[in-house]
């Protein structure tokens, strides 16, 4: 049995970076900051990748500082650094579900969206 599930709640580190492709696909990239409950209040940063209608919701309603919850899976992007030739990797959370957790006034939208809501 295999399991790859990530659930996070935090604040967006910046406005969404949205890309529209000729195929009609939509991709949204975000950073998510999560404060660890430690004495030093350390912050962990996560890179999020959101596709499709969920990406459109993020593009329209999520802004820097928005409180959101996400669930999805962990993946690793691999590439070679152009200047040094060194192989690099970056962990990314591929988001399946996005919950807008701020006040209704902040979000002006439904409090969550998941592709499964369409069925």
C-alpha positions as CSV (number, residue, x, y, z in Angstrom):
1,X,0.0,0.0,0.0
2,X,1.2,3.5,-0.8
3,X,0.0,6.8,0.6
4,X,0.9,10.4,-0.4
5,X,-1.4,12.9,1.2
6,X,-0.5,16.4,2.4
7,X,-2.9,18.7,4.3
8,X,-1.8,22.2,5.2
9,X,-3.3,25.4,6.6
10,X,-1.5,28.7,6.4
11,X,-1.2,32.1,4.8
12,X,-0.3,32.9,1.2
13,X,3.1,34.4,0.8
14,X,2.2,36.3,-2.4
15,X,-0.5,36.8,-5.0
16,X,-1.1,33.8,-7.3
17,X,1.0,33.4,-10.4
18,X,-1.5,32.2,-13.0
19,X,-0.7,30.8,-16.4
20,X,-3.2,30.1,-19.2
21,X,-2.2,27.5,-21.8
22,X,-3.3,27.3,-25.4
23,X,-4.8,23.9,-24.6
24,X,-7.3,25.7,-22.2
25,X,-5.5,24.5,-19.1
26,X,-5.0,26.8,-16.2
27,X,-2.1,26.6,-13.7
28,X,-1.8,28.6,-10.5
29,X,1.4,28.7,-8.4
30,X,1.4,30.0,-4.8
31,X,3.7,29.9,-1.8
32,X,2.2,29.0,1.6
33,X,3.7,30.1,4.9
34,X,3.0,28.0,8.0
35,X,4.2,29.1,11.4
36,X,5.5,26.3,13.6
37,X,4.4,26.5,17.2
38,X,7.9,26.9,18.6
39,X,9.5,29.5,20.9
40,X,11.2,31.1,17.9
41,X,8.1,31.1,15.7
42,X,9.9,29.5,12.8
43,X,8.1,29.7,9.4
44,X,8.0,26.8,6.9
45,X,7.4,27.7,3.2
46,X,5.7,25.4,0.8
47,X,5.3,25.7,-3.0
48,X,1.8,25.0,-4.3
49,X,0.7,23.9,-7.8
50,X,-3.0,24.1,-8.6
51,X,-4.7,23.2,-11.9
52,X,-8.0,23.6,-13.6
53,X,-11.1,25.2,-12.0
54,X,-9.5,25.1,-8.6
55,X,-6.7,27.2,-10.1
56,X,-9.2,29.7,-11.4
57,X,-10.8,30.0,-7.9
58,X,-7.4,30.6,-6.4
59,X,-6.6,33.2,-9.1
60,X,-9.9,35.1,-8.4
61,X,-10.1,34.9,-4.6
62,X,-6.7,34.3,-3.1
63,X,-4.3,37.2,-2.3
64,X,-1.2,37.7,-0.3
65,X,-2.0,37.0,3.3
66,X,-5.1,35.0,2.6
67,X,-5.7,32.1,5.1
68,X,-6.2,28.9,3.1
69,X,-6.3,25.2,3.6
70,X,-5.1,22.8,1.0
71,X,-4.9,19.1,0.5
72,X,-3.1,17.2,-2.2
73,X,0.1,15.2,-2.7
74,X,3.8,15.8,-2.6
75,X,5.9,15.7,-5.7
76,X,9.4,16.7,-6.7
77,X,10.4,18.8,-9.6
78,X,13.8,18.0,-11.1
79,X,16.0,20.2,-13.4
80,X,19.6,21.0,-14.1
81,X,20.9,24.4,-13.1
82,X,21.9,26.2,-16.4
83,X,24.9,28.1,-15.0
84,X,26.5,25.3,-12.9
85,X,25.1,22.1,-14.5
86,X,24.1,20.8,-11.0
87,X,21.0,18.6,-10.7
88,X,18.4,20.4,-8.6
89,X,15.1,19.3,-7.0
90,X,12.2,21.2,-5.4
91,X,9.3,19.8,-3.4
92,X,5.9,21.0,-4.6
93,X,2.4,20.3,-3.2
94,X,0.1,19.3,-6.1
95,X,-3.2,20.7,-4.7
96,X,-6.4,18.7,-5.2
97,X,-8.6,20.7,-2.8
98,X,-8.5,24.4,-1.8
99,X,-10.4,25.8,1.2
100,X,-10.8,29.6,1.6
101,X,-10.6,30.0,5.4
102,X,-10.8,33.8,5.8
103,X,-14.0,35.6,6.6
104,X,-16.7,35.7,4.0
105,X,-16.0,39.5,3.5
106,X,-12.4,38.7,2.8
107,X,-13.1,36.0,0.3
108,X,-16.4,37.0,-1.3
109,X,-16.9,33.4,-2.4
110,X,-17.8,29.9,-1.3
111,X,-15.6,28.7,1.5
112,X,-14.2,25.8,-0.5
113,X,-13.9,24.3,-3.9
114,X,-12.9,20.8,-5.1
115,X,-13.4,19.3,-8.5
116,X,-15.5,16.6,-6.9
117,X,-18.1,19.3,-6.1
118,X,-19.2,19.2,-9.7
119,X,-20.6,15.7,-9.5
